[in-house]
Structures are given as C-alpha cells and as structure tokens.
Amino acid sequence: MRPAETPEMVMKFPTHAFFRAVAVLSLLAALTGCAGMQGPEEPGKPSAAARDPRWAEADAAWQGGRHEQSRNLYSQLMTQRSLPQDLKLLAIKRSALSALFMGDGKAALSGLEAWGAADPAALNGWEWHYRYAQALTAVGQDDRAREHLTRLIQENRLPWMVQAEAAIDLFMRYAKSGDAARGVQVLSEVRRRGTDPAALGRMEEYLAKNLGNLPDAALAKCDALVSDAILNTFPYNLIALERARRDALTRPDKRPWLRELVDRLTRMSDLADKTLPQRVMNRGLDSLAASSLAPASQIETQGPSGHSVAVLLPLGGQFREFGGKVVKGIHAGQAELVQAGTPVEVTVIDVTQPDWLTRLQSLPPEVMLVGGPMHRISFQELQNAGAIPGGRVFLVFMPTLGESLHEGVEAWRFFSSPKDEIDALLNLSLGSFGIRHYGLLRPEDRYGQAMGDLFALEAARLGGQVTATSIYNPADATGWDVAVQQMLQQAEAGGAFGAVFIPDDWSRSDGVLPYFFHNNVQDLLIMGPQLWTEALSRAAASKTSINIQNYRLAVCPGAWWQESEAPATRELVRLMHAEGQQPADFWVALGYDFIRMAALVGPLSPGISPGDVSARLAQSAASMQWSMAPLSYDATGQVHQSMFLFRPSVAGPVPLDPEGFRDRLNTIRSRGAAPGAVPESESAYAAGREEQMGLAPLPPDQGAAGEMLPLGPTSPAGGPGAATPAPATASPGRAPSSPVPPVQPAPQAPVPAHQPAL
C-alpha cells in the first residue's frame, strides 16, 4: 500500500544499504541510457518489449507460486531495451520477491535494493521494509532486521501506519524470542502517536490477526503480562482476547469467559474499533487482515515460507476404513487451524493407486513434511523408490521403522511402539505395585516371540525378572491347559511370579486365561497388550458380553480414551458429533493430532539436518494439546507415547484407578482360594474405593471412570536394587496355606531415562 504523500515527503534511502545500492544505481542508469537511444513506439500500441510472450509466462509463474521460474523470467525481462518504466519496476520488484519466496536471501537483498533505487517512492510504504527485514532474517541477520524495524519507529519519519506495521512485526519477533515485555512496549509507544481512528482500527485488526500466529508458549508469556488493572488497555486487551479465543476452541467451560471478555472490551476498552472483539468471537480470525499486504502474503504462503504438508494413506483396499478415519481427523484439525488463523494445506495421496509414488515425487519441493504411510508394504515401496532416505521428512504412522533405517535420522514416527505398551504395564506393576517377578505365557508365533522377548528385556532393564515362561500353539486349544500347568510347575520349583504377561489377541487370550483359574490360581495380575483394549472396545460397541470374572485383575494399555477430559479430546469428540460423523476413535485422533502437530512444527527448509528436525518435533510435541495419549520426542528423534491403562469391564475398557485396583488385588489375595469364596462383582470394585473414602457406593463401572493413568517417562518406577521385595512370590500353582502379602506401593525410586525403541 503506497501512501498518498507528496514527493517532498519521500524518505531517503536507508543509510545501511547505501553502499550496496551504488552498484545497483549504476546498473539502472545503464539500462535507462540504453532505453533512451531507441525511437518512440507508435502511439496507442504496446512496445515490442511489452509484446514479448515471456511476460505472460512470467506472470503465470508468479501467480502460480513457481518462484524460481518467475525470478529467472523477470530477471531476463527487466534488461530489455525500450521497456516502459512501469514494466521495468514490476520486473525488478517481482524478481526480488521471487528470490525471497524461494529462500535465496542474498539475491533477495540485492534485488530489494535495486527495487528501492529504481522506485524511491517504495521506501515510503510498508511492503519494501517488510520484505527487507524478511530478507535479512533469511540470511541469518535477524538482529539487523530488528534494528531496521526499530529505526523506522525511532526516526518517526515514515507515515504512522507504516510505523504501526513495523511495530507489529517487531512485537512478533520479540514475542517469539521470549522478550514479550519489550514487544508490548514497542506496540504501546507507537499506538500513543496515532490520531486517526480508522488507522488505529487497522492496527488493532492487524495485531489481532498476527496474535493468532503466535505459538502457545509465546502467547502464554504475553498473557502473563496482563492484569485486571490493564485488561482494557491496548495491546493487553487483544492479548487477553486471543488467549480467551484459543481456550474457548478446546474447552467449552471457557466459552462463558470469552463472551464476558468480549462484552467488557466492547463497552470499556480503549479500542478504536469496538466491533473487533465481537467479530473475533463470531467469525474467528478469517475475516481479519494481517497487514496492508494481504494479497502479497497470500502469494507468499505458496512458497517456502508457506505451510503445506502431504499425507500417504490407504483410501482403497482392506485398510480404507482406517485411512478414511485419519482423513476425517485431518479435516477436523484443518477447520480448527483455519479458525485459529494458522491454516495448513494438505495433499492426501492414496497409496492404493498405481501412480501414488509419482504423485509424491511431483510435490513441490517446499512440501517437506509427509505423514504416513501406515502399512509396511507401502513403506517398503518408499524405500525401494529411494524416497526414504531422501529430501523430505517422513512422520510414519507405524510402530517401527524396521531394522534397515535409523529412527530420528532417515525418518521419524508418529505412532506408539510395542515398547510403549510394555513400559506402561511395567511402570504400573513394577513401579507402582512393586511386583518384580513375572510369568510370560505367549503364543508360538512371530508376534508372541517379539513381544515376549521385549517384555523380558524391559523388565530386566527396570529391575524386574521373568522367572517362568511357557509357549502354546495358537492353533491347538487342546494344549493350552498343558502350557499353563508347565508355567505353574516352574513357579513351584522356585520361579514364583506375581504377574503374568500374555501377548496375544483377545480371542485366544480369552481361551487361555481360564486355565489359570482351573488350576486354582486366582491372585495373579494379568497383563495384556493393546490388542485387548481394541477388542474390548469392539465388543462393547457390538454389545458382545465377556466373562468379567476372568478379568478382575487384568490390565491393558491403549492410546485413545474417548471420555478423557483433555481439552483436545473433548473438542474432537464435539466436532465429530456436531458434523454428524461416527464417534471419534484412535484413527480419527491420529489425523487430528498430526495436522495440528504439523502446524506447530511449521515449514521446514530443504536440507534441514536430522538434529534440527528432532529438535523441532520435541519442542512442538511438548507444547501440543493432545487428543490421544501424548507423544514425546527425545534429542535423538526417538518417539514415546505415554499410553493410558485400562481394565476390562462389561462396558468395554475402563480407565484404571491404580489405588482402587491395588485394593482389589489385595482383597482377592487375602481371600486366597478358599472354597465357597464369593466372587467379586464389578460393582464391588467401585464400592470398595468409595467406602474407603467415606462416600456412598457408585453404580457399577463408575468407580474408576473419572481417572486415567498416562504412564510415561515421568511415572514412578522401581529401579535395580529396589528395597521392597516382590509381594507375589508365593507359588501361584496352589492355594496358599497363608494369605499372600498385600501389594504395597513401591518406593519412589529415580525414574529411569527413556531408552530408544528396539
């Protein structure tokens, strides 16, 4: 936007760029001289240069965001002889901006200086200074960029609106670097100089829009500066409004506060545009402009500084249901991001189509982040095609990358691992309950062997031990009783254990588990994999009954809890319901969390190092509001999911209440296996906890429904040499002659560091 000032008001060229501009001026003088040697064109007709078909080609490249092609064409065209001044300025400007948008900061600086020298009036508007500061940042001179913007404000020579936009840009830079107080001071200083209500209103709108682009951590530091005494004062009023708007998006209980704040700011604040808070509440940030350069900003988002990602999903074939759910989650997340003013474009590529690899390879180079795939066959095809390792960053929706790739170097994961499941179970049994001796009963297949080996390794790492092992043929149910008896015989021979891990799917585990009870073993902690949680959810949805008496002491992990009170979970559930979709599940949450995580990670530059990728992922995951169980990344790029723990119930998987579960375990052990003992009912689990707390009993299945146990690196865990002995070391193969010692909480030992996935 060029102000309508007189030529006398045009600002002189910035002194810090003067010497570099001399050479540019010489070049322009030469170009002008050459043009002057030509005779005039026929009146009413465009010049021969203007009729060059490359102008249309350059304009199409510019409008389409093909910045390298645009720069090359405009660089050629601006040297044409007999070129009208308006076309010459257009070519110089677009050549410079194309270099900036494609990430060539050095060329952009030279081009911008050429533009300023050719069109001094441009130095009186915001666009030139905004792009110049961007170019300085692109070459690693962020301090000089801040100095340039500060000088525009301190010299107070440019139109006030240009100073206002410079103040907003400077504020954003300070806020993102952690110096929110300094940024607020700049905004307040420039605001005090404004006198035109319309211009003040534009500054307020621009700031409200830009606040929507601040990361949560940066906004929190700005919000910490707000007190009730200054809540009505600019810019604190808009900072508080943005905080309230974000809270209302994910927490329904915060929406009344947003309405109250909007009413207060509309009536009592110093805002020049009293309609702004109401517009933000009713329509979000979409209707607001971020600056006077909105059209240019739209073009820029197509380049490297914009934000586009791709996702590889099966939308056909036997896995189409899962891929479709991920897409629904992505769409829900995109709608939320648009509302927040931070849209992310997504290209979904169907890996069941024959040309999917070609489509991936044809993506623009600025599409650096790719989610998926979610099946090992597609992943292998990527490797065979040379896409992994390659130039893009893949966040794979798989539990492992296999043995041929290094996680955190050639690719990353956005998914739980078998180690996460086992760590959750061990953090409960060993870390919270103090059980150190385990039985391992597994099927004779690849999954059972892999999970069994990993369980034994992790138990030993955390200070536990597998003391009895037995293997059964998953296809021959007649041998399952023998497998259980062999394990109990090992216990009688000195390999006693207090918990047993059964890594098998629910249908077979449901057939194996009763043989413990047939052999008079009632007091084992039964641990199953995430497969149990998924099967229990399906059984509840189809109203399939289970024998709950077999699972009084059973626990299994999971990555999704629909009843969680986490703000992101509640918002996702609400969105799916509001749109008439099926209830949200893990796969929907995976897509929803992926796209919001991608927004936090931000655009990635080509050639970014693995270490920088891992750092960006770790920082983004730490500030993320997760709808599924939280993911975290360590410095090496290894991902860990702090999974929820559930107990089977007639209503499906119910979040585990560790204290109530310990009470149940101790109650059953105190009864032993005495003939005629009354089986514990489902309601007794809830009632026992309520009686201890002096409260009235709850209906069945509600005693633990309000609590979850996300177990991760911060969960208490017993390390090697823990002082408390394993409480369940009596032989489990026979009814004990004396009561088994009750389970006691384990001592608070140091938390073991999270180890890389195996």
SULZINOR-V570349 format. One record per residue. N is the residue number from 0. RES is the residue in one small letter. OMEGA is omega in degrees with one decimal (* if undefined). Layout:
N;RES;OMEGA
N;RES;OMEGA
//
This chain:
0;m;-179.2
1;r;-179.4
2;p;-177.8
3;a;177.7
4;e;178.5
5;t;180.0
6;p;-179.5
7;e;-176.4
8;m;-176.5
9;v;-178.0
10;m;175.9
11;k;179.8
12;f;-177.2
13;p;-174.9
14;t;-176.4
15;h;179.6
16;a;-170.4
17;f;-173.8
18;f;178.2
19;r;-177.8
20;a;-177.4
21;v;-179.5
22;a;179.8
23;v;178.2
24;l;178.5
25;s;178.5
26;l;-178.7
27;l;177.7
28;a;178.7
29;a;179.4
30;l;-179.7
31;t;179.6
32;g;179.0
33;c;-179.6
34;a;-177.1
35;g;-179.1
36;m;-177.4
37;q;176.5
38;g;-178.1
39;p;174.7
40;e;178.5
41;e;-178.0
42;p;176.9
43;g;179.2
44;k;175.4
45;p;179.8
46;s;177.5
47;a;-179.9
48;a;-178.0
49;a;179.3
50;r;179.4
51;d;-178.3
52;p;179.3
53;r;177.5
54;w;178.2
55;a;179.2
56;e;179.4
57;a;-179.9
58;d;178.3
59;a;178.1
60;a;179.0
61;w;-178.8
62;q;-179.0
63;g;178.5
64;g;176.7
65;r;-163.9
66;h;178.4
67;e;177.2
68;q;179.5
69;s;-179.5
70;r;-177.6
71;n;-178.3
72;l;-178.8
73;y;176.7
74;s;176.7
75;q;-173.1
76;l;-174.9
77;m;177.2
78;t;-179.3
79;q;175.9
80;r;177.9
81;s;-178.7
82;l;177.1
83;p;-174.8
84;q;-177.5
85;d;177.7
86;l;179.0
87;k;179.2
88;l;178.4
89;l;-178.9
90;a;179.9
91;i;-178.7
92;k;-175.9
93;r;175.0
94;s;179.9
95;a;-177.8
96;l;176.8
97;s;177.3
98;a;178.8
99;l;-176.4
100;f;179.3
101;m;173.1
102;g;179.0
103;d;-174.2
104;g;-178.3
105;k;177.9
106;a;179.3
107;a;178.4
108;l;178.9
109;s;-179.5
110;g;178.9
111;l;177.4
112;e;175.9
113;a;177.8
114;w;-180.0
115;g;179.6
116;a;-178.9
117;a;-176.8
118;d;-177.7
119;p;179.5
120;a;179.3
121;a;-178.7
122;l;178.4
123;n;-179.8
124;g;-174.8
125;w;-171.0
126;e;-176.8
127;w;-177.0
128;h;177.9
129;y;-179.4
130;r;179.3
131;y;177.2
132;a;176.6
133;q;-178.7
134;a;176.7
135;l;177.5
136;t;-178.2
137;a;178.7
138;v;175.4
139;g;-178.3
140;q;-177.8
141;d;177.1
142;d;178.4
143;r;177.6
144;a;178.1
145;r;178.0
146;e;-179.9
147;h;-180.0
148;l;178.3
149;t;-179.2
150;r;177.7
151;l;-178.1
152;i;-175.8
153;q;-178.7
154;e;173.7
155;n;-178.5
156;r;-179.7
157;l;175.0
158;p;-174.6
159;w;-177.3
160;m;176.1
161;v;177.3
162;q;179.7
163;a;179.4
164;e;175.9
165;a;179.5
166;a;179.1
167;i;178.5
168;d;-179.7
169;l;176.5
170;f;-179.2
171;m;179.4
172;r;179.1
173;y;-177.9
174;a;-179.1
175;k;179.3
176;s;176.0
177;g;-178.6
178;d;-175.7
179;a;-176.9
180;a;179.7
181;r;178.4
182;g;178.6
183;v;178.8
184;q;178.9
185;v;179.7
186;l;-178.2
187;s;-178.1
188;e;-178.3
189;v;-179.5
190;r;-178.3
191;r;-178.8
192;r;-174.8
193;g;-179.7
194;t;-177.2
195;d;-178.1
196;p;-179.7
197;a;178.8
198;a;176.5
199;l;178.1
200;g;177.8
201;r;177.6
202;m;179.3
203;e;179.7
204;e;179.9
205;y;-178.7
206;l;179.3
207;a;179.2
208;k;-178.0
209;n;176.6
210;l;177.4
211;g;-180.0
212;n;178.8
213;l;172.7
214;p;-177.5
215;d;-177.7
216;a;179.2
217;a;178.5
218;l;179.8
219;a;178.4
220;k;175.5
221;c;-177.9
222;d;179.3
223;a;179.8
224;l;-174.3
225;v;172.7
226;s;-177.9
227;d;-177.7
228;a;-176.8
229;i;-175.3
230;l;-177.8
231;n;-171.2
232;t;175.1
233;f;0.2
234;p;-176.1
235;y;-179.8
236;n;-179.1
237;l;175.3
238;i;178.3
239;a;178.9
240;l;179.3
241;e;177.3
242;r;-179.8
243;a;179.2
244;r;180.0
245;r;179.4
246;d;-177.6
247;a;179.6
248;l;-173.3
249;t;-177.9
250;r;-179.0
251;p;-178.8
252;d;179.5
253;k;-176.0
254;r;175.1
255;p;179.0
256;w;177.3
257;l;179.4
258;r;179.0
259;e;-179.6
260;l;179.1
261;v;178.9
262;d;-179.6
263;r;-177.9
264;l;178.4
265;t;-176.1
266;r;-164.0
267;m;-173.8
268;s;178.1
269;d;179.3
270;l;175.4
271;a;178.6
272;d;-176.6
273;k;178.4
274;t;-173.9
275;l;-179.7
276;p;179.8
277;q;178.6
278;r;179.1
279;v;-178.6
280;m;-173.9
281;n;-173.1
282;r;-178.5
283;g;-176.6
284;l;-174.7
285;d;-174.5
286;s;-176.5
287;l;175.3
288;a;-179.9
289;a;179.8
290;s;176.1
291;s;-176.1
292;l;-175.6
293;a;179.6
294;p;179.3
295;a;178.7
296;s;179.3
297;q;176.8
298;i;-176.8
299;e;-176.7
300;t;175.8
301;q;-179.0
302;g;-175.7
303;p;-178.8
304;s;173.2
305;g;-175.6
306;h;176.2
307;s;177.7
308;v;176.6
309;a;178.6
310;v;178.8
311;l;-174.3
312;l;172.9
313;p;178.7
314;l;174.0
315;g;178.2
316;g;-172.0
317;q;-179.4
318;f;-175.8
319;r;179.4
320;e;-179.2
321;f;178.2
322;g;178.8
323;g;178.0
324;k;177.9
325;v;178.6
326;v;177.7
327;k;177.5
328;g;178.2
329;i;179.9
330;h;177.7
331;a;178.2
332;g;178.3
333;q;179.6
334;a;178.9
335;e;-179.6
336;l;176.3
337;v;178.3
338;q;-179.6
339;a;179.9
340;g;179.8
341;t;-175.0
342;p;175.0
343;v;177.1
344;e;-177.8
345;v;170.6
346;t;179.7
347;v;-179.5
348;i;-178.5
349;d;-176.0
350;v;175.3
351;t;175.9
352;q;-174.1
353;p;-176.3
354;d;-171.6
355;w;178.6
356;l;177.0
357;t;178.4
358;r;178.6
359;l;-177.7
360;q;-179.9
361;s;178.5
362;l;176.1
363;p;-176.7
364;p;-179.9
365;e;175.0
366;v;-172.7
367;m;-174.6
368;l;-179.1
369;v;175.1
370;g;-178.6
371;g;2.6
372;p;-177.0
373;m;177.6
374;h;-173.7
375;r;-180.0
376;i;176.8
377;s;179.6
378;f;178.5
379;q;177.4
380;e;175.8
381;l;179.8
382;q;-179.2
383;n;-179.9
384;a;-179.8
385;g;179.2
386;a;175.4
387;i;-6.5
388;p;-177.5
389;g;-174.5
390;g;-176.5
391;r;179.0
392;v;-178.6
393;f;170.8
394;l;-168.1
395;v;178.1
396;f;-177.5
397;m;-178.0
398;p;180.0
399;t;175.2
400;l;-176.3
401;g;-174.9
402;e;-173.5
403;s;-177.5
404;l;177.9
405;h;178.0
406;e;-178.0
407;g;178.4
408;v;-179.0
409;e;177.6
410;a;179.2
411;w;179.7
412;r;174.6
413;f;-170.5
414;f;176.9
415;s;178.4
416;s;172.7
417;p;178.6
418;k;178.1
419;d;178.2
420;e;-176.5
421;i;179.1
422;d;178.5
423;a;179.7
424;l;-178.4
425;l;177.3
426;n;175.8
427;l;-171.5
428;s;-178.0
429;l;-175.1
430;g;-176.4
431;s;-176.0
432;f;179.2
433;g;176.4
434;i;-175.3
435;r;-177.6
436;h;-170.1
437;y;167.0
438;g;-179.9
439;l;179.0
440;l;-171.8
441;r;175.8
442;p;179.5
443;e;176.1
444;d;-173.9
445;r;-179.8
446;y;-179.7
447;g;179.9
448;q;-178.6
449;a;-179.5
450;m;179.2
451;g;179.1
452;d;-179.9
453;l;178.9
454;f;-180.0
455;a;-179.7
456;l;-178.7
457;e;178.2
458;a;178.9
459;a;-179.6
460;r;-177.6
461;l;176.5
462;g;177.8
463;g;-177.0
464;q;170.9
465;v;-174.1
466;t;179.0
467;a;-178.1
468;t;174.8
469;s;-176.9
470;i;179.1
471;y;176.7
472;n;-176.1
473;p;-177.5
474;a;-175.8
475;d;-176.7
476;a;-177.9
477;t;-179.0
478;g;-175.5
479;w;178.8
480;d;179.3
481;v;179.9
482;a;178.5
483;v;179.9
484;q;177.9
485;q;177.8
486;m;-179.0
487;l;175.9
488;q;175.9
489;q;178.6
490;a;-179.7
491;e;-179.4
492;a;177.1
493;g;-180.0
494;g;-175.7
495;a;-178.9
496;f;-178.3
497;g;178.7
498;a;179.1
499;v;178.4
500;f;-178.6
501;i;-178.0
502;p;179.7
503;d;178.2
504;d;-171.3
505;w;-173.0
506;s;178.7
507;r;178.1
508;s;179.7
509;d;176.4
510;g;-178.6
511;v;-171.2
512;l;-177.9
513;p;-178.8
514;y;171.7
515;f;-178.4
516;f;176.4
517;h;178.9
518;n;172.2
519;n;175.5
520;v;-172.4
521;q;-164.5
522;d;177.6
523;l;167.0
524;l;-177.0
525;i;-177.8
526;m;179.0
527;g;-179.5
528;p;179.0
529;q;176.3
530;l;179.2
531;w;-178.2
532;t;-180.0
533;e;179.9
534;a;178.1
535;l;177.7
536;s;178.2
537;r;179.6
538;a;179.5
539;a;-179.4
540;a;-179.7
541;s;179.7
542;k;175.7
543;t;-177.2
544;s;174.6
545;i;177.2
546;n;-172.6
547;i;-179.2
548;q;179.4
549;n;-171.5
550;y;178.8
551;r;-177.8
552;l;-178.0
553;a;178.9
554;v;179.8
555;c;-176.7
556;p;176.3
557;g;-177.4
558;a;-176.4
559;w;175.9
560;w;-174.1
561;q;-177.0
562;e;179.7
563;s;176.9
564;e;177.0
565;a;-175.9
566;p;-178.0
567;a;177.7
568;t;-179.4
569;r;-179.6
570;e;179.0
571;l;178.0
572;v;179.9
573;r;-178.6
574;l;-178.9
575;m;178.5
576;h;-177.6
577;a;-179.3
578;e;178.8
579;g;-179.8
580;q;172.5
581;q;-178.8
582;p;179.2
583;a;173.5
584;d;-175.5
585;f;-175.0
586;w;174.3
587;v;179.1
588;a;178.5
589;l;178.3
590;g;-179.6
591;y;-179.4
592;d;-179.8
593;f;-174.8
594;i;177.6
595;r;174.0
596;m;178.4
597;a;178.1
598;a;178.7
599;l;178.9
600;v;179.0
601;g;-179.8
602;p;177.7
603;l;-179.0
604;s;173.8
605;p;-179.9
606;g;179.6
607;i;-176.5
608;s;176.9
609;p;179.2
610;g;178.4
611;d;176.4
612;v;-179.5
613;s;179.6
614;a;178.9
615;r;179.5
616;l;-179.0
617;a;-178.9
618;q;-178.4
619;s;-179.5
620;a;-178.6
621;a;-179.2
622;s;-175.3
623;m;168.8
624;q;-171.5
625;w;171.2
626;s;174.1
627;m;177.9
628;a;-171.2
629;p;171.2
630;l;173.8
631;s;-179.8
632;y;175.4
633;d;-174.3
634;a;-179.5
635;t;179.6
636;g;176.7
637;q;-178.0
638;v;177.4
639;h;176.2
640;q;179.4
641;s;-167.9
642;m;173.0
643;f;173.4
644;l;-177.3
645;f;169.2
646;r;178.0
647;p;175.9
648;s;179.7
649;v;-179.9
650;a;-176.9
651;g;179.5
652;p;-179.4
653;v;179.8
654;p;-173.6
655;l;168.1
656;d;-173.1
657;p;-178.9
658;e;177.7
659;g;178.8
660;f;177.1
661;r;178.2
662;d;179.0
663;r;-179.7
664;l;179.4
665;n;179.1
666;t;-179.2
667;i;-179.5
668;r;179.6
669;s;178.2
670;r;-176.1
671;g;179.6
672;a;-176.8
673;a;178.8
674;p;176.4
675;g;178.5
676;a;-178.1
677;v;178.7
678;p;179.5
679;e;-179.9
680;s;178.5
681;e;-179.0
682;s;-179.3
683;a;179.0
684;y;179.2
685;a;-174.5
686;a;-178.9
687;g;179.6
688;r;-178.3
689;e;178.4
690;e;179.2
691;q;-176.6
692;m;179.4
693;g;-178.8
694;l;177.7
695;a;178.6
696;p;177.5
697;l;174.2
698;p;-179.1
699;p;172.5
700;d;179.8
701;q;-176.1
702;g;-176.1
703;a;-172.2
704;a;-177.7
705;g;-177.9
706;e;174.2
707;m;179.3
708;l;176.9
709;p;-174.4
710;l;179.1
711;g;-177.5
712;p;-178.0
713;t;-179.6
714;s;177.4
715;p;-179.2
716;a;176.7
717;g;180.0
718;g;178.0
719;p;177.5
720;g;178.8
721;a;-172.0
722;a;-175.7
723;t;178.8
724;p;178.0
725;a;-173.7
726;p;-174.4
727;a;-177.3
728;t;172.8
729;a;-178.1
730;s;-178.2
731;p;-174.6
732;g;-179.4
733;r;174.9
734;a;-176.8
735;p;179.0
736;s;175.6
737;s;-176.5
738;p;175.5
739;v;-179.8
740;p;-179.0
741;p;176.9
742;v;177.8
743;q;175.5
744;p;178.5
745;a;176.3
746;p;-178.0
747;q;178.8
748;a;177.5
749;p;-179.1
750;v;178.9
751;p;179.9
752;a;178.3
753;h;-178.4
754;q;177.5
755;p;178.9
756;a;-177.1
757;l;*
//
